[in-house]
Amino acid sequence: MAKVKSAFVCTECGAEYRKWQGQCSSCQEWNTLSEVRLSAARPGAATTAPGSGPRGGYAGSLSREVIDLASVDLGEVPRLSSTFAEFDRVLGGGLVPGSAVLLGGHPGAGKSTLLLQTAGKLAQSRRVLYVTGEESLSQVAMRAHRLQLPVQGLKMLAETSIETILAVVERERPEILIIDSIQTMHLEDIGSAPGGVAQVRESAAALTRFAKQSNTVLLLVGHVTKDGTLAGPKVLEHMIDASLLLEGGADSRFRTLRGQKNRFGAVNELGVFAMLEHGLKEVKNPSAIFLSRGEEQAPGSLVMVVWEGTRPILVEVQALLDESALGNPRRVAVGLDPNRLAMLLAVLHRHGGLFTGDQDVFLNVVGGVKVLETSADLAVLLAVVSSLQGRPLPRELVVFGEVGLSGEIRPVPSGQERIVEAAKHGFTRAIVPRANAPKRGPPGMEVVAVDKLADALEVL
């Protein structure tokens, strides 16, 4: 009988310890260590997963031979289209054979819907196996019927045991394997409950090892915690090749798919979908969606150009300033970094001469988009000034640029492409950093170059 060992694992970061302690030394969190029982490997147990023989010559397959890196074949790795152009964009061009992709998101975001739509379309030309651990087969069939999906050829399995799943996969030999979700899977040798740190880690390791050795595309559905991060041990994100997050509230019809880790493409790529009656539909032109403004221009509203992955997107930022009745005025930013907002307000006071210390400041990026880059600094400050003065900005004005602590306007990457994108959508005036100003702008576009924040305020 195998000897049972126990370890104490942090539920936040996955760090392991031989004995219990109050604080995790890795992530500095308190009272996050829980005991898990791990059984040692049985003597003579196989060290390779079922299906260790690769189907093709994928360069990412596991190899036990020591070879020179210069001799590795750099032939074109075939990518499989997910049938969604926006999904392929975030993945870096499509699904890579032998890769493991983790898709996370809040309940109701559309994770299972997106993968079921993908599986139904891919099953018409490829071997696909959809493993569900959260729903029954009848529930999945009802959802596929509601979404009017083609289901001929789509193989389904309702199972949570990794050993059983690997045995079925060895027999079926699918090209695409979908696990919904990894938190419901379990291994018999591990004594903890499904969803625990040890179960999630070992289940993902077994599935990922099989995908690498058999050249199978592995798609995992992952749960998220209340703060929006992926649930389970942090080592889970290190095992997989790509980590994607599907964002969008239940009150919004739009969903954004953002890459957090991607070994085969850009990590900051963004895909936009619309949740309709028949499932998710990709949005070809996100800028047109996020620019649906009212007829009357209100103070504090301004359009900026942000760069997401490989394309520019025009989004509207709104600012509202109101006299505060509190000793410590509120600073609320939705879609932007609140700490950066506080810094920009200090720059506005020091180098722009406008005091907002007695005002509650509220910022919102329309459409639920999260802006992570610094090119929104100048647009945020000009929207704040517009709301503070109660004077609307011109509808045809677009702004981008990074603001430094000394009040200088710094250039941002891909400035020319941002200006061209704004001109395509009918904007006729742009305030940009001087280093991003083109020698000859697009026809009908007036480009105003500024060096400092005071210059931008002077232009207004």
TORKE-283260 format. One record per residue: x, y, z of N, C-alpha, C in turn. Coordinates in steps of 0.2 Angstrom, whole numbers, padded with zeros to 4 digits, always signed. Each point is the difference from the previous one (the first is absolute). Layout:
XYZXYZXYZ...
This chain:
+0004-0006+0000-0004+0006+0000+0004+0006+0000-0001+0005-0004+0004+0006-0001+0000+0004+0007+0005+0003+0001+0001+0004+0006-0004+0007-0001-0004+0002+0005-0003+0006-0001+0003+0006+0003+0002+0005-0003+0003+0006+0002-0004+0006+0000+0001+0005+0004-0004+0006+0001+0005+0006-0001-0003+0005-0003+0004+0006+0000-0005+0006+0001+0002+0006+0001-0004+0006+0001+0001+0004-0006-0005+0002-0003+0000+0004-0006-0004+0006+0000+0003+0006-0002-0003+0006+0000-0005+0000-0005-0006+0002+0002-0006+0000-0005+0001+0006-0005+0004+0005+0002+0000+0006-0004+0006-0001-0006+0006-0002+0002+0005+0000-0005+0002-0008-0001-0002-0005+0004+0002-0006-0002+0007-0003+0003+0003+0005+0004+0006-0002+0004-0001-0006+0005+0005-0004+0000-0001-0006+0004+0005+0000+0006-0002-0002+0006+0004+0000+0006-0001-0007+0004+0005-0002+0003+0000-0006+0004-0004+0000+0006-0001+0006+0003-0004+0001+0006-0004+0006+0000-0005+0001+0004-0005+0005-0001+0004+0006+0003-0002+0006-0002+0002+0007+0002-0005+0005-0001+0000+0005+0004-0005+0005-0001+0000+0004-0006+0006+0002-0003+0001+0004-0006+0003-0003-0005-0002+0000-0006+0004-0003-0006+0006+0005-0001+0006-0003-0001+0006+0003-0001+0000+0003-0007-0004-0003-0005+0001+0001-0007-0005+0006-0002-0006+0000+0002-0004+0006-0001-0002+0004+0005+0002-0001+0006-0001+0004+0006-0007+0000+0003-0004-0005-0002-0007+0000+0002+0000-0004+0006-0005+0002+0005-0001-0003+0006-0006-0005+0000+0001-0006+0003-0005-0005+0001-0002-0003-0006+0004-0001-0005-0002-0003-0007+0003-0007-0001+0004-0003+0005+0003-0007+0000-0006-0005+0002-0001-0005-0005-0004-0005+0002+0003-0007-0001-0001-0005+0003+0003-0006+0000-0003-0004-0005+0004-0003-0005-0002-0005-0005+0004-0006+0001-0003-0006-0002+0003-0006+0001+0002-0003-0007+0006-0001-0001+0003-0002-0006+0003-0007+0001-0002-0005-0005+0002-0007+0000+0006+0000-0004+0005-0003+0002+0007-0001-0004-0002-0004-0006+0005+0000-0005-0001-0003-0006+0001-0008+0002-0004-0004-0003+0000-0007+0001+0006-0003-0004+0004-0005+0003+0005-0003-0003-0001-0003-0007+0004+0002-0005-0002-0003-0007-0005+0004-0004-0002+0006+0003-0005+0003-0004+0002+0003-0006-0004+0001-0005+0002+0003-0006+0002+0007+0001+0005+0002-0004+0002+0007+0001-0002+0004-0006-0004-0003-0005-0002+0004-0006-0008-0001+0000-0003+0005-0002-0007+0000-0001-0002-0004-0006-0006-0003+0000-0003-0004-0006+0001+0004-0006+0001-0003-0006+0001+0003-0006+0006+0004-0001+0006-0003+0003+0006+0004+0000+0003+0000-0007-0003-0003-0005+0003+0000-0007-0003+0006-0004+0004+0005-0002-0003+0006-0003-0003-0002-0007-0005+0004-0002-0003-0001-0006+0004+0004-0006+0003+0005+0002+0004+0004-0005+0007+0002+0002+0003+0004-0004+0006+0002+0002+0000+0007+0003-0004+0001+0004+0000+0007+0004+0006+0001+0004+0003+0006-0001+0006+0001+0003-0001+0001+0008-0006+0001+0002-0001+0001+0007-0001-0007+0004+0000-0005-0004-0001-0007+0004+0006-0001+0004-0002-0004+0005+0006-0002+0005+0005-0005-0003+0006+0001+0002+0005-0004-0003+0005-0002+0005+0002-0006+0000+0005-0002+0005+0007+0000-0003+0001+0002-0006+0007+0000-0003+0003+0007+0001+0006+0000+0002+0004+0007+0000+0002+0001-0007-0002+0006-0003+0002+0002-0006+0002+0007+0000+0003+0002-0006+0003+0007+0000-0006+0004-0002-0001+0006+0003-0005+0005-0002+0000+0002-0007+0006+0001-0003+0000+0002-0007-0003-0006-0005+0000-0006+0002-0003-0005-0004-0007-0001+0000-0004+0004+0005-0007-0001+0000-0003+0003-0006-0005-0004-0003-0004+0002-0006-0004+0005+0002+0001+0006-0004-0005+0006+0001-0005+0000-0005-0002-0005-0002-0006+0000-0005-0006+0003+0002-0004+0002-0004-0006+0003+0002-0005-0004+0004-0001+0002+0006-0005-0004+0005-0007+0001-0002-0003-0005-0002-0007+0001-0003-0005+0003+0006-0004+0005-0001-0004+0002+0005-0007-0002-0002-0005-0001+0005-0007-0002-0002-0004+0006+0002-0004+0002-0005-0004+0006+0001-0006-0002+0005-0001+0004+0005-0006-0001+0005-0007+0002-0003+0000+0002-0006-0006+0002-0004-0002+0007+0002+0003+0003+0005-0001+0007+0002+0006+0004-0001+0000+0005-0004+0006+0004-0002+0002+0004+0006-0004+0002+0005+0002+0004+0006+0003-0005+0005-0002-0006+0000+0003-0006+0004+0007-0001-0003+0001-0001-0006+0006-0001-0003+0005+0006+0001-0003+0006+0000+0005+0006+0001+0003-0001+0007-0004-0001+0005+0002+0000+0007+0005-0006+0000-0001-0006-0003+0004-0005+0000+0007+0001-0003+0000+0005-0004+0006+0001-0004+0000-0003-0007-0006-0002-0003+0000-0003-0006-0004-0006-0001-0002-0003+0006-0004-0006+0000+0003-0005+0005-0003-0006+0000+0002-0005+0005+0006-0004-0002+0005-0001+0004+0006-0003-0001-0001-0007+0002+0002-0005-0004-0001-0007+0002+0005-0001+0006-0002-0004+0005+0004-0001+0006+0000+0005+0005-0004+0005-0001+0000+0006+0005-0006-0001+0005+0001+0003+0006-0005+0000+0005-0002+0007+0001-0007+0002-0001-0003+0006+0001-0005+0000+0006+0001+0005+0004-0004+0001+0006-0005+0006-0001-0006-0001+0000-0005+0005-0001-0004+0001+0006+0001+0006+0003-0003+0002+0007-0005+0006-0001-0004+0001+0005-0005+0005+0000-0005-0001+0005-0004+0005+0002-0005+0000+0005-0006-0004-0002-0004-0003+0004-0006-0004-0001-0005+0004-0005-0002-0002-0005-0004+0003-0005+0003+0004-0005+0007+0000+0000+0004+0004-0005-0001-0003-0007-0001-0006-0001+0000-0004-0006+0005-0004-0002+0004-0003+0005+0005-0005-0001-0002-0006-0004-0005-0003+0003-0002-0007-0002-0004+0002-0007-0003+0005-0001-0004+0002-0006+0005+0001-0006+0006+0003+0002+0005+0001-0005+0003-0006-0003+0002-0004+0005+0003-0007-0001-0005-0005-0004-0006+0001+0002-0005-0005-0003-0001+0002-0007+0000+0007-0001-0001+0002-0007+0006-0002-0004+0006+0001+0003+0006-0002-0004+0000-0007-0001-0001-0005+0005+0000-0007-0001-0005-0002-0005-0006+0003+0000-0005-0002-0005+0002+0001-0007+0003+0006-0002+0002+0001-0006+0006-0004-0002+0005-0001+0004+0006-0003-0001-0002-0008-0001-0005-0002+0003-0001-0007-0001-0003-0002-0007-0001+0004-0004-0003-0001-0007+0006-0002-0004+0006+0001+0002+0006-0002-0004+0006-0003+0004-0001+0000+0007+0006-0003+0004-0003-0004+0006+0004-0004+0003-0002-0004+0005+0000+0004+0007-0006+0001+0003+0000+0005+0006-0004-0004+0005+0003+0000+0006-0003-0003+0006-0001+0005+0005-0006+0001+0002-0002+0005+0006-0002-0004+0006+0004+0001+0005-0001-0003+0007-0003+0005+0004-0006-0001+0003-0003+0004+0005-0001-0003+0006+0003+0004+0006-0001-0003+0006-0005+0004+0005-0003+0005-0003-0004+0005+0003-0008-0001-0002-0001-0002-0006-0006-0001-0003-0001-0007-0002-0007-0002+0000-0001-0007-0003+0000+0001-0008+0000-0006-0003+0000+0000-0008-0007+0003-0002-0005-0001+0003-0007+0003-0002+0000+0008+0001+0004+0002+0005+0000+0008+0000+0004+0003-0005+0006-0004-0002+0004+0003-0005-0004-0001-0007-0004-0005-0001-0003-0001-0006-0006+0006-0001-0003+0001+0006-0005+0006+0000+0003+0006-0002+0006+0002+0003+0003+0006-0002+0003+0000-0007+0002-0005-0003+0002+0000-0007-0006+0000-0004-0006-0002+0002-0006+0001-0004-0002+0007+0000+0000+0003+0006-0002+0007+0000+0005+0005-0004+0006-0002+0000+0005+0004-0004+0000-0002-0007-0004-0005-0002-0001-0002-0007+0007-0002-0003+0004-0004+0004+0007-0002-0002-0001-0007-0004+0005-0001-0005+0000-0007-0003+0004-0004+0005-0004-0006+0001+0003-0005+0006+0002-0006-0003-0001-0001-0007+0002-0006-0003+0007-0001+0000+0003-0006+0003+0007-0002+0001+0003+0003+0006-0004+0004+0004+0003+0002+0006+0000-0005+0006+0005-0003+0002+0001-0005+0005-0001+0003+0007-0004-0002+0005-0001+0002+0006+0001-0005+0005+0003+0002+0006+0001-0004+0006-0001+0004+0006-0005-0003+0005-0001+0003+0006+0004-0005+0005+0006+0003+0003+0004-0004+0004+0005+0005+0004+0002-0002+0006+0004+0005+0004+0006-0004+0002+0001-0006-0002+0006-0004+0002+0005+0001-0005+0006+0002+0001+0006+0001-0004+0002-0007-0003+0000-0005+0004+0002-0007-0003-0005-0002-0005-0006+0001+0001-0005-0002-0005+0000+0004-0006+0001+0006+0001+0000+0005-0006+0006-0002-0005+0006-0001+0003+0006-0002-0003-0001-0007-0004-0003-0004+0003-0002-0007-0003-0004+0001-0006-0005+0005+0000-0005+0001-0005+0004+0004-0006+0004+0005+0002+0003+0004-0005+0005-0005-0004+0003-0005+0004+0005-0004-0004-0004-0004-0005-0006-0002+0001-0004-0004-0004-0002+0005-0006-0003+0006+0002-0003+0004-0005+0005+0004-0005+0006+0001+0003+0005+0004-0003-0002+0007-0003-0003+0004+0004-0003+0007-0003+0006+0004-0002-0001+0005-0004+0004+0005-0002-0001+0006+0005-0006+0001+0002-0001+0006+0005-0004-0003+0006+0003+0001+0006-0003-0003+0006-0002+0006+0005-0006+0001+0002-0003+0005+0004-0002-0003+0006+0003+0003+0006-0002-0002+0007-0004+0006+0003-0006-0001+0002-0004+0005+0003-0003-0003+0007+0003+0002+0005+0006+0004+0001+0005-0004+0004+0006+0003+0001+0006-0003+0003-0001+0000+0007-0004+0004+0003-0002+0000+0008-0004-0006+0002-0003-0004-0005-0005-0005+0001+0004-0007-0001+0006+0000-0002+0004-0006-0002+0003-0002+0007+0001-0007+0000+0004-0003+0006+0004-0006-0003+0005-0001+0004+0004-0007+0000-0001-0004+0006-0001-0007-0002-0001-0004+0006+0005-0001+0005+0006+0001-0002+0006+0000+0005+0000+0005+0005-0003+0006-0002+0000+0006+0005-0006+0000+0004+0001+0001+0007-0005-0001+0004-0004+0006+0001+0002+0006-0002-0004+0006+0001-0006+0000-0005-0004+0005+0001-0007+0001-0004+0002+0003-0006-0004-0001-0005+0000+0004-0007+0000+0007+0001+0004+0004-0003+0001+0007+0001+0005+0002+0004+0003-0004+0004+0005+0001+0005+0007+0002-0004+0005+0002+0004+0006+0002-0003+0003-0006-0004+0001-0005+0004+0003-0006-0002-0003-0003-0006-0007-0001+0000-0004-0003-0005+0001+0004-0007-0001+0007+0001+0001+0004-0006+0006+0000-0003+0006+0000+0004+0006+0000-0003+0002-0007-0003-0001-0005+0003+0001-0007-0003-0004-0002-0006-0006+0002+0001-0005-0001-0006+0002+0004-0006+0002+0006+0001+0002+0004-0006+0007-0002-0003+0004-0003+0005+0007-0002-0002-0001-0007-0004-0005-0004+0002-0001-0006-0004-0003+0001-0007-0004+0005+0000-0003+0001-0007+0004+0004-0004+0004+0005+0002+0005+0003-0004+0006-0004-0002+0002-0005+0004+0005-0005-0002-0003-0004-0006-0006-0002+0000-0003-0004-0005+0000+0004-0007-0002+0007+0001-0001+0004-0006+0007+0001-0003+0005+0001+0004+0007+0001-0003+0002-0007-0004-0001-0005+0003+0002-0007-0003-0004-0002-0006-0006+0002+0000-0004-0003-0005-0002+0005-0005+0003+0007+0000-0002+0005-0005-0007+0002+0000-0003+0000+0006-0008+0001+0000+0000+0008+0003-0005+0003-0003-0002+0007+0003-0004-0001+0006+0002+0003+0005-0003-0001+0007-0003+0007+0002-0007+0000+0001-0003+0006+0002-0003-0001+0007+0002+0004+0005-0002-0001+0006-0005+0006+0002-0005-0001+0004-0004+0005+0003+0002+0001+0007+0001+0006+0002+0002+0001+0007-0004+0005+0004-0001-0001+0006-0004+0005+0004+0004+0006+0002-0003+0005+0002+0003+0006+0003-0002+0001+0007+0004+0004+0004-0002+0002+0007-0004+0006-0001-0002+0003+0006-0004+0005+0001+0004+0007-0003+0007+0000+0000+0003+0006-0002+0002-0001-0007-0002-0005-0004+0001-0001-0007+0006-0004-0002+0004-0002+0004+0006-0004-0001-0002-0008-0001+0004-0004-0004-0002-0007-0001+0001-0004+0007-0005-0004+0001+0000-0004+0006+0005-0005+0000+0002-0003+0006+0005-0005-0001+0007+0002+0002+0004-0005+0000+0007+0002+0001+0003+0004-0006+0005+0005+0002+0003+0004-0005+0004-0004-0005+0002-0006+0002+0004-0004-0004-0004-0003-0006-0006+0001+0000-0005-0002-0005+0002+0004-0006+0001+0007+0001+0001+0004-0006+0007-0001-0003+0004-0003+0004+0007-0001-0003+0000-0006-0004-0005-0005+0001+0000-0006-0003-0002+0001-0008-0006+0004+0000-0003+0001-0007+0004+0004-0004-0002+0000-0007+0004+0005-0005-0004+0006-0001-0006+0001+0002-0004+0006-0001-0005+0000+0005-0001+0006+0003-0005+0002+0005-0004+0006-0003-0007-0002-0001-0004+0005-0002-0006+0002+0005-0002+0006+0000-0005+0002+0005-0006+0003-0004-0006-0003+0001-0006+0003-0004-0003+0005+0005-0001+0006-0001-0002+0005+0004-0007+0003-0002-0004+0002+0004-0006+0003-0002-0006-0001+0005-0003+0005+0003-0005-0001+0005-0007-0003-0003-0004-0002+0004-0006-0003-0002-0005+0006-0003+0001+0006+0002-0004+0005-0003+0003+0003-0006+0005-0003-0003+0003+0003-0006+0000-0006-0005-0002+0002-0007+0000-0005-0005+0006-0001-0003+0005+0004+0002+0007-0001-0003+0005-0004+0004+0004-0004-0002+0005-0004+0003+0007+0002-0003+0005+0000+0004+0007+0001-0002+0004-0006+0002+0003-0002-0005+0005-0006+0001+0007+0003+0000+0004-0001+0006+0006+0003+0000+0005-0005+0002+0006+0000-0003+0005-0005+0001+0005+0003+0006+0000-0005+0005+0005+0002+0006+0007-0003-0001+0000-0006-0003+0006-0004-0002-0001-0003-0007+0005+0000-0004+0000-0003-0006+0007-0001-0003+0001-0007+0000+0007-0002-0003+0000+0001-0008-0006+0001-0003+0000-0001-0007-0002+0007-0003-0001+0005+0004-0002+0007-0003+0000+0005+0005-0002+0006-0002+0000+0006+0004-0004-0001+0007+0002+0002+0005-0003-0001+0007-0006+0005+0001+0001+0006-0003-0005+0005+0001-0005+0001-0006-0001-0006-0003-0005+0001-0006-0007-0001+0003-0005+0004-0003-0007+0000+0002-0005-0002-0005-0004-0004+0002-0006-0002-0005-0007+0002+0003-0004+0002-0004-0007+0003+0002-0005-0004-0003-0005-0002+0005-0006-0004-0002-0006+0003+0002-0005-0002-0003-0007+0003+0002-0004-0006+0002-0003+0000+0006-0005-0006+0002-0007+0001-0003-0002-0004-0005-0006+0001-0003-0004-0006+0002-0006-0001-0003-0005-0005+0001+0003-0007-0002+0004+0000-0005+0003-0006-0002+0007-0001+0001+0002+0003+0006+0007-0001+0002+0004+0006-0001+0007-0001+0001+0005+0005-0001+0001+0001-0008+0000+0007-0002+0002+0002-0006+0005+0005+0000+0005-0001-0004+0006+0004+0000-0001+0007-0003+0003+0005+0003-0001+0007-0002+0006+0002-0005-0001+0001-0006+0005+0001-0005+0003+0007+0001-0004+0005+0002+0003+0007+0001-0002+0003+0007+0004-0002+0005-0001+0002+0007-0001+0008+0001+0004+0003-0004+0000+0008+0001-0007+0002-0002-0004-0002-0005-0007+0002-0001-0004-0001+0006+0001-0006+0003-0005-0002+0006+0001+0005+0006+0007+0001+0001+0001+0004+0006-0001+0008-0001-0001+0002-0006-0001+0007-0002-0007+0002-0001-0005-0004+0003-0007+0001-0001-0002+0005+0005+0001+0007-0002-0001+0005+0005-0007+0003-0001-0002+0004+0004-0007+0004-0001+0001+0006-0004-0006+0003-0002+0000+0005-0005+0003+0007+0003-0001+0001+0007+0003+0006+0003+0006-0002+0004+0005+0004-0001+0007-0001+0003+0000+0003+0007+0001-0004+0005+0000+0002+0007+0007+0002+0002+0001+0004+0005+0007+0001+0003+0003-0006+0003+0006-0001-0001+0004-0005+0003+0000-0006-0004-0002+0000-0006+0000-0006-0005+0005+0002-0005+0004-0005-0002+0006+0000-0005+0001-0007-0002+0002+0000-0007+0002-0006-0003+0008+0000+0000+0002-0006+0002+0008-0002+0000+0001-0006-0005+0006-0001-0002+0002-0005-0004+0005-0005+0004-0002-0006+0002+0004-0004+0004+0003-0006-0005+0005-0003+0002+0003-0005-0005-0001-0007+0004-0003-0004-0003-0001-0007+0003+0003-0005-0005+0005-0003+0002+0003-0005-0004+0003+0002-0006-0003-0001-0006+0002+0002-0006-0004+0005-0004-0005+0003+0004-0005+0005-0003-0002+0006+0004-0001+0005-0002-0003+0006+0004-0007-0001+0001-0002+0003+0005-0008+0000+0002-0001+0007+0003-0006+0003-0003-0002+0006+0003-0005-0001+0005+0001+0002+0006-0005+0000+0005-0001+0007+0003-0006+0000+0004-0002+0007+0003+0001-0001+0007+0003+0005+0003+0001+0001+0007-0004+0006+0003-0003-0001+0005-0005+0005+0003+0003+0001+0007+0000+0007+0002+0002+0002+0006-0006+0004+0003-0001+0000+0007-0005+0003+0003+0003+0003+0007+0000+0006+0001+0003+0004+0006-0006+0003+0003+0000-0001+0007-0005+0003+0004+0003+0002+0007-0003+0005+0002+0003+0003+0007-0001-0005+0005+0005-0002+0004+0000-0005+0005-0003+0002+0006-0004-0004+0004-0002+0002+0006+0004-0004+0006+0005-0003-0002+0004-0004+0004+0007+0003+0001+0003-0001+0006+0007+0002+0001+0005-0003-0005-0001-0006-0002+0004-0003-0005-0004-0002-0006+0001+0004-0005-0004-0001-0007+0001-0006-0003-0005-0003-0003+0000-0006-0003+0004+0000-0007+0003-0005-0001+0004-0001-0007-0002-0007-0003-0005+0000-0004-0003-0007-0003+0002+0000-0007+0003-0005-0002+0002-0001-0007-0002-0007-0002-0005-0001-0005-0002-0006-0003+0003-0001-0007+0004-0005-0001+0003-0001-0006+0007+0003+0000+0002+0003+0005+0007+0003+0001+0003-0001+0006+0006+0001+0001+0004-0001+0006-0001+0006+0005-0004-0001+0006-0001+0005+0005+0006+0004+0002+0006-0004+0001+0006+0003+0002+0003+0005-0005-0001-0002-0006+0003+0004-0005-0005+0007-0001-0006-0001+0002-0005+0006+0000+0003+0005+0005+0001-0003+0006+0002+0005+0005+0007+0003-0002+0004-0003-0003+0007+0003-0002-0002+0005-0006-0004-0001-0004-0002+0005-0006-0003+0006+0003-0004-0001+0005-0003+0006+0003+0005+0004+0004+0005-0003+0003+0005+0004+0003+0004+0004-0006+0002-0003-0005+0003+0003-0006-0004+0006-0002-0007-0001-0001-0004+0005-0002+0000+0006+0004+0000-0001+0007+0001+0006+0005+0007+0003-0001+0005-0004+0000+0007+0003+0000+0002+0004-0006-0002-0003-0006+0002+0002-0006-0005+0003-0005-0007-0001+0003-0005+0003-0004-0004+0006+0004+0002+0000+0006-0003+0006+0004-0008-0001+0002-0002-0006-0001-0007-0002+0002+0000-0004+0006-0004+0002+0005+0000-0004+0006-0007-0004+0000+0001-0006+0002-0006-0005+0000+0000-0003+0007+0003+0002+0005+0001-0003+0007-0007+0001+0004-0005+0004-0002-0006+0000+0003-0006-0003-0004+0002-0004-0006-0005-0002-0004+0001-0008+0000-0006-0003+0000-0001-0007-0001+0001-0001-0008+0005-0005-0002+0002-0001-0007-0003-0007-0001-0004-0001-0006-0002-0006-0002+0002-0001-0007+0003-0006-0002+0002-0001-0007-0003-0006-0002-0002-0001-0007-0003-0006-0002+0002+0000-0008+0003-0007-0002+0001-0001-0007-0006-0004-0002-0003+0003-0005-0007-0002-0003+0001-0007-0003-0004-0004+0001+0000-0007-0004+0003-0005+0005+0002+0001+0006+0003-0005+0004+0007-0002-0002+0003+0004-0004+0007-0001-0002+0005+0002+0006+0005-0004+0001+0005+0001+0005+0006+0003-0004+0002+0006+0002+0006+0003-0004+0006-0001+0005+0005-0003-0003+0006-0002+0004+0006+0004-0002+0000+0003-0005+0006+0004-0002-0001+0007+0002+0006+0004-0001+0001+0007+0003-0002+0005-0006-0002-0002-0006-0002+0005-0005-0006+0003+0002-0004-0002+0005-0007+0003+0002+0001+0006+0004+0007+0002+0003+0001+0005+0005-0003+0007-0003+0002+0002-0005-0002+0006-0003-0007+0001-0001-0003-0005-0002-0008+0000-0001-0003+0000+0006+0002-0003+0005-0003+0000+0007+0000+0007+0003+0006+0003+0000+0001+0007+0002-0004+0005-0003-0001-0001-0007-0004+0005-0003-0007-0001+0001-0002-0006+0001-0007-0002+0002-0002+0003+0007+0005+0000+0004-0001+0002+0007-0001+0008+0000+0005+0003-0004-0001+0007-0001-0006+0002-0003-0003-0003-0005-0006+0001-0003-0006+0000+0005+0000-0005+0004-0005-0001+0005+0000+0005+0006+0007+0002+0002+0001+0005+0005-0003+0007-0002+0002+0002-0007-0002+0006-0002-0008+0000-0003-0003-0006+0000-0007+0000-0003+0000+0002-0007+0005-0001-0004+0000+0001-0007+0001-0006-0004-0004-0002-0005+0001-0006-0004+0006+0001-0005+0003-0005-0002+0005+0000-0005-0003-0002-0007+0003+0002-0005-0002-0001-0007-0001-0008-0001-0005-0001-0003-0002-0007-0002+0005-0003-0005+0003+0004-0004+0005-0003-0005+0007+0000+0003+0001+0001+0006+0007+0000+0003+0002-0007+0003+0006-0002-0001+0003-0006+0002+0006+0001+0004+0002-0003+0005+0006+0001+0004+0003-0006+0002+0007+0000+0000+0004-0005+0003+0007+0002+0002+0003-0003+0005+0007+0003+0002+0001-0002+0008+0006-0001+0001+0002-0002+0007+0002+0006+0004-0002+0001+0006+0002+0006+0004+0005-0002+0005+0006+0004+0000+0005-0001+0005-0001+0004+0007+0004-0002+0005-0001+0004+0006+0002+0007+0000+0004+0002-0005+0002+0007-0001-0005+0004-0005-0005-0003-0002-0005+0003-0004+0002-0001-0008+0005-0004-0001+0001-0001-0007-0004-0005-0004-0001+0001-0006-0005-0005-0004+0005-0005-0004+0000-0006+0002+0005-0005-0002-0003-0003-0006+0004-0002-0005-0003-0004-0006-0002-0007+0002-0005-0003-0004-0002-0007+0001+0001-0004-0006+0001-0007+0001+0001-0004-0006-0006+0001-0005+0002-0001-0007-0005-0001-0005-0004+0007-0001+0003+0005+0001-0004+0007-0001-0003+0001-0006+0004-0002-0006-0003+0001-0007-0006-0004-0001+0000-0006+0002-0006-0004-0001-0006+0002+0004+0001+0003+0006-0006+0002+0004-0003+0006-0004+0004+0005-0002-0003+0005-0004-0004-0002-0006+0003-0005-0004-0004-0002-0006-0006-0003+0002+0000-0004+0006-0006-0003+0002-0006+0005+0002+0003+0005+0003-0005+0006+0002-0003+0003-0006+0004+0001-0005-0002+0003-0006-0005-0004-0004+0001-0007+0001-0005-0004-0004-0007+0001+0003-0001+0001+0007-0006+0001+0003-0003+0007+0000+0003+0004-0004-0003+0007-0001+0003+0005+0005+0005-0001+0004+0003+0005+0004+0004+0005-0004+0000+0006+0001+0003+0005-0004+0005+0004+0004+0001-0001+0006+0005+0003+0004+0003-0004+0006+0007+0000+0001+0003-0004+0004+0005+0004+0004+0000-0002+0007+0006+0003+0004+0004-0006+0002+0006+0001-0002+0005-0006+0001+0007+0002+0002+0004-0004+0003+0007+0002+0001+0004+0002-0006+0004+0005+0001+0004+0003-0006+0004-0006-0003+0003-0005+0003+0003-0005-0003-0004-0005-0004-0006+0000+0001-0005-0004-0004-0003+0004-0005+0001+0006-0001-0004+0004-0005+0004-0002-0007-0004-0001-0005+0002-0002-0007+0002+0007-0003+0005-0001-0005+0002+0006-0004-0006+0002-0005-0004-0005-0002-0006+0002-0004-0006-0005+0003-0005+0003+0003-0005-0004+0003-0005-0003-0005-0005-0004+0001-0005-0002-0004-0004+0006-0003-0002-0001-0006-0005+0005-0003-0006+0002+0005-0001+0006+0001-0005+0003+0004+0001-0001+0008+0006-0002+0002+0002-0001+0007+0005+0006+0002-0002+0004+0005+0004+0005+0002+0004-0003+0007+0006-0001-0001+0004-0003+0006+0004+0006+0004-0002+0000+0006+0003+0006+0004+0005-0004+0005+0007+0002-0001+0005-0003+0004+0001+0004+0007+0001-0003+0005+0001+0003+0007+0006-0003+0003+0004+0004+0004+0005-0002+0004-0001-0001+0007-0004+0004+0003-0002+0000+0007-0007+0001+0001-0002-0002+0006-0007+0000+0002-0003+0007-0001+0004+0005+0002-0002+0007-0001-0002+0002-0007+0004-0003-0005-0002+0001-0007-0006-0003-0002-0002-0006+0003-0006-0003-0002-0006+0004+0003+0001+0003+0006-0006+0004+0003+0000+0007-0004+0005+0002-0003+0000+0006-0004-0004-0001-0006+0001-0006-0003-0003-0002-0006-0008+0000+0001-0002-0003+0006-0007+0000+0001-0003+0007+0001
